[in-house]
Amino acid sequence: MEDLTLAARTLLWGLMGMMGLLTLMVARWQWQVVRGAAMPNPDGSHDDWHQQPTHYGIAVADLLVACPANALGLVLVFLAPRWGFYLLAMASFWWVWANVMTTATSLRFHQPEVDLEWFLTFPFGILVGLAYLAFTVAWFDVLYRLG
């Protein structure tokens, strides 16, 4: 990481912090869904697998794949950087896909009031995922030479 410029390192730390925050938010939320709670969204919808069984599968997938991969990627950036960056890139694809799906559904079927809470619940993951992927493309030679 020392081959990155100060600005690039700062951006990477910021992105990793946002990815960690996103992981904690999603893990907490999805754990509640798996436990059976009907979790209200800021657009007026509810993540309730008793009403929509697909929410259970999404919650389990987030808890068993996305959150652990992201968390492990953040840890591995310090222990085995190349593997950490690989996992973070894979988790970024997940955040982009999952959040495009939920954002499109929210906009199409719930006509939400677009405020900060809605933004952090739905499209925030898209921006974080795309920003990390763009960072990876821009600094690919430096990131994957490590480890």
Beta strands, then each sheet from edge to edge (+ up, - down):
strand 1: 39-40
strand 2: 46-47
sheet 1: 1+ 2-
end
